[in-house]
Amino acid sequence: MKYIDEFNDPDLARRLLDEIRATATRPWALMEVCGGQTHSIIRHGIDQLLPDQIELIHGPGCPVCVTPLEVIDKALEIASRPGVIFCSFGDMLRVPGTGRDLFRVKGEGGDVRVVYSPLDALELARRHPDREVVFFAIGFETTAPANAMAVHQARRLGLGNFSLLVSHVRVPPAIEAIMTAPECRVQGFLAAGHVCSVMGTAEYPELAERFGVPMVVTGFEPLDILEGIRRAIRQLERGEHRVENAYPRAVREEGNPAAVRMIEEVFEVTDRSWRGIGRIPASGWKLTDAFRAYDAEHRFDVTGIRTEEPAECRSGEVLQGLIKPTECAAFGTTCTPRTPLGATMVSSEGACAAYYLYRRMNAPTPQTGGAPQEEVAPVA
């Protein structure tokens, strides 16, 4: 409760907003990388409280949303097979594949189970030696240590019936892809605090220097985000481009060395496709050869998958920060949380879900291109 109370203080929020207004002398566009930050921004109306010249661009930091359609369809195929217990976090069950989702597979008789940790799936493998247990290992650097530990433990325990369907992605290569895109408007980043709590900040100074953009590591509470914006705008106004840690209560420069060692033992860097974005070099992890026996794609030989995205879904543009969710004609009409066309409407970190949940139903005003101008939600 300590941080929930302290980092939702409306008086401190007003002071930070006053500082931001006093500092910003020209238009600036910042991208919050993490979907958790996006939800906090929309929930508390932070984008509407900022001066008009500051635009927040929603980034691709929703791990559920960027899991490739091909991998979703492979999950559906594996989960449909007899003798398989397919385990996943709950927010993956409604993500649409080509024609169905994991809930549909479960309804058709597949043994699909929601777990709260990959170690829960490991325990299922121990209790059901006659079944193949597969855990859907998705996410950014944040979830990689636990997934690596699960495989490490499976080998130690001699569990031959446990495997991972891996779709891990890495933030720094995604930032590089964003900055090298011809249509990029991003001038600064609010970096994801939970990713940096694992990996540290060592990969970011080179990106900040090469692209001339400030990067401020930021938390998820309203004051965290406002402080990150304040620091980023201050750097931009001064012509600076450094990495700053505005989340020191959780992030150290070196990150979590034990977690990084576990990741490096089990995973190796690979190219990875991002749903709605495309293939980004060196942007993901896969199991090393030493742990290939625990790779579900290899074990189940899932090939010949043909994917097809709904033509009317513009979630790829949302993930790239090219449009706001309300600029998609399907938003709130043919695409809702109950009938989603894309993962951004399903995930608890998806931008479309945030706009729908907090009733941001109007398109942005043409004057600023920023958030819709409606009644401002309170910070606290």
N, C-alpha and C positions, 0 to 999 in steps of 0.2 A: 504493500500500500504506500510505502514511503515515496517511491518514484511516481506512482500514479497521481498522488496528491501534489507533489512538488512540481511536476512537469506538466500540470494542467492549470497552473495559477493564472487567472485572467489578467491580473495586474501586471505580472511579468510579461505576459504575452503582449499587452498594449505597449509596454516600454520597448520591447524588441521590434514591434511593428513601427513605432515612432522612429527608432534608429534606422530601420530599413528605408522608410520613406525619406528621411533626411539624407541618407547616403546615396540613393539611386537618383542619378541625374539624366539617365537615358535608358532606352529599352534594353532589357536583358532577357535571355531565355535560358533557363536552367532545367536540367533533366534529373528527376529523382529516379534512381536506378531500380529501387525495390518496390514491388507491388504492395508490401506492407506499409511503406511510406505513402504510396498513392491512396490507400484506403484511409489512412489517418488524415491526409490532406483534404480529401473530399468529405469525410465524416465531420471534421471540425471547421470546414469552410475556409481553410487557410488560404487557398488560392483566391478566394473572393475578398479576403481581408487585405491582401497585398496591394500595393499601388498598381495602377493600370499598366505601367511600363514593364512590370515583371511578369513573365509568363512561365508557368511550370509545365514542362513537357513530360508526359508519362512514359517511362522506359519499359524495356522488355524483362523486368525483374520479377516475373511471375513464373516459377518453375513449372507449374502445371500447364500454363498457357503455351510455353515454348516447347513442350515435349512433342516431337514430330508426330504427325498423323500416322506415318508408317509404323512407329513404335507403338502407338495406341492400338493399331490394327494387329500388330504382333501380340500384344497383351491379350486382345480379344480372342485370338486364335489359340494361344496357350491355355487361357482360362477355360475355353470350351472343351478341352480334351479330357477324356475320362482319366481318373486317377490323379488329377492335379488339384491341389489346394492353392488358389491364387490369392496372394495377400497384397493389400495396398492401403495407403492412407485414404481416408474417406473422400477427400476432394477429387480423387481421380475417377471415382465411380460414375460420375455424370458427364465426364469429358467425352464429347462425341467423337467416335471414330467414323469410318466410312459405313454409315447405315445403322450403327447401333453403339451402345456403350456397355460398360461392365455391369451396370444394373440390369440391362437386358439379358446379358449372358447369365447372370445370377438367376433371373426369372425363368430362364430356359433350362435351368437345372445345373448350371456350372457352380462349383464350390468356390465362390468368391467371398473373401472375408476382409473386413476392415480391421486393421491392427494399428497400434499406436507407436510401434517401434519395430525395426527389423529384427530385434531380438525376440519379439513376440512370435514372428514367423519362424525363427530358429527353434523356439520351444515347440511349435507345432510340428516341425520336422522331427524333433526328438520323440514326440509322443505318437507320431504316425509314421513309423519306418516303412510302411507299405505304400505310402503316398508320396508323390513328388510335390514339394512345397516351393513355390516361386514367390519372391518378394519383388514388387515393382519399385526399383531403386531410381527415383528421379530426384531432381533438385540441383541447386547451386552448391557451392562449396560448403554451405552450412550443414547439409545432411550427409555429405560424403564420409565424414569420420565414422558415424554410426553404421553406415552400410559397409564400410571397409571392415569394421570390427566384427560385424555379423559373419562375413565370409571368413575372416581370420579364425573366429571361434568355431565355425562349421568344420574347417580343416582340422583344428586342434581336437575336436570331439569325434572326428571321423564320420560326420554326417554326409553320406553320399547322396541324399535325397533332397538337398537344399540348393537353390540357385537364385541368382539375381537377374532380372531383366533390367539392364542398366541404361539410363539416359541422363547422365550427369552433364551439366554445362558449367562453364567458367565465365566469370564476369569480365575480366580484363580484355580478352579477345572480342567480346561483344561491344565494349566501349570503343575499341579500335574500329570495328566494323561500322558503328554508328558515325564516328567522326570522319571516316573516309567515304561515306555515302554522299553522292552529289547533292542531294536535297537536304543535307544536315543543317539545322539551325541552332544546334546546341552550343552554348558558350560557356557552360560550367556544369558540374555534376554534384549532386548529393549522393555520395557513395553509400552503399548498403552496410550498415553497422554490423549486422550479424555475420555477413561474409567475412568482413575484416576481423571480426573477433576470432575467427578460425585461422585465416590465412595471413593476417597482418596487412601491412600497407606497402610492402616492398615493391610490388609490381606497378604501383600507381604513379610514382614520381616521373618515370620515363614517359608515360602517356601524357601527363600534365605538361611536361616540357615539350614533347614533340608536337602536340596539338595546341599548345598555348591556352589551356583551359584550367581553371582552378577545380580542385576536387576536394570536397569537404566530407569527411566520414561523419555520418549523421545517424542518430537513433530514430525512434518511432513515435515518441510522444510529441504533442504539439510544440512544446518549447524546444525540444531537440531539433525539430524541423525548422522552426523559425530561427534558431541560432545558426543552423547550417546555412540557411538562406542569407542571413546577415553577413556571415563570414565570406560566402561566395561573392556576394554583391560588393563587399568591401574590396576584395581582391580585384574584381573586374574593374571597378572604378579607379583603382591604383595601377592598373595594367600589369597585375601579378598573375602567376599561374603556379601555385604550389599545392601540395597535399597538406591539409590540416585535419587534425583529429578532434572533432567536436563531440566525441562520444567516449571520453577516456574512462568512464566507469565500466566499460565493457571491452574496449579495444586497446590493445598494445601494439606497438610497431612490429614486434615479432610474431603477433598472433598467438596461437596455441601450438607450440612446437611438438607436443606429443601427438596431437590430432594430425598435424601435417605429416609427421613420420608414418602414421598409420595409413594415411591416404597414399603416400608415395610407395609404401610397401605393396599395396593391393592394386592400385590403379596406375595407369599411364595415360599421358595426354594423347588425344586423338582429335581428328576433325569431327565436327558434329553438326547435323542439321537442326535448325530452330524452326518450329512451326510458324508459318507466316512470314519468315525472314529469309530462310535459305541456309546454305552450308557456310559455316564460318570456320576457317582453318584453326586448328589447335584450341578449339573452344569447348572441348569436352574431355571426359575420362572414359576409359574402358578398362576391364580387368586385364591384368598382366598375364603373360603366358603361364606363369606359375599358378595362377588361380583360374585358368580358363575352364577347368572342369566345373566351375560354379557359374558359368555364363549360360543363362537360359536360352539365348539365341542360338548358341552353339549346341546345347544339349537337345533342344527340340527341333533344330534344323528348320527354323521358320523362314521360308523363302516364298517367292512368287506372290508377295503381297502387292496388291494394286490399290492405290489410294485415290480419293477424290474429295476435294474440299467443296462445300456449298458455294456456288457462284456469287450469291448475294452477301456472303460474309466478308467483312473488311477487317477482321481482327488482326491480320498481318500488318495493316497500316497503323492500327492502334498500337500494336507492340513496338513499332518503329518510331512512334511519336509523331507520325505524319498527320494523323487526324485525332480528334477527340471522339469518344464513343458515340456521342449524340450526332455526329456527322455521318454515321452509317444509317441508311434508310431502314435497315432491318431492326435497329436498336429499339427495344421496347414494344415492337409490333410482332413480327414473325420470330424475333429472337428475344427470349426472356429466360430467366433462370429455370423455368419449368420446361421450356422448349428451346434450349440453346443451340445456336448454329456453330458457335466457336467456343474454345476453352476460356476466353476472356470473360464470358458471361457466366461461367460455372465456378471458377476458382475463387477461393476466399481472398486471393490477392489479385484477381483480374480487374483491370480498369473498368470494363463494361459492367461487371458485377457491382463495383463500387458506385458507379453513376446510377445504376438502377436501384440499389439498396437505399441510397441517400437522396433519391428523387431528383437527380439532375437530368431532367427530361428534355431540356431545351438546347438547341444548337448554340454554339458560341456566337457572340456578337461580332459582326464584321469589322468593327473599329479596332479591336485589339487582337482578335483571333484567340483570346484566352478563354477563361471560364465563363459560363453563362451568367448573365447579370440578373440574379434573382435574390430573394431574401437571404441575407448572410446568416449562416449557422454560427452559434456561439463556439468559442474555443474550448470552454470548460463545460 
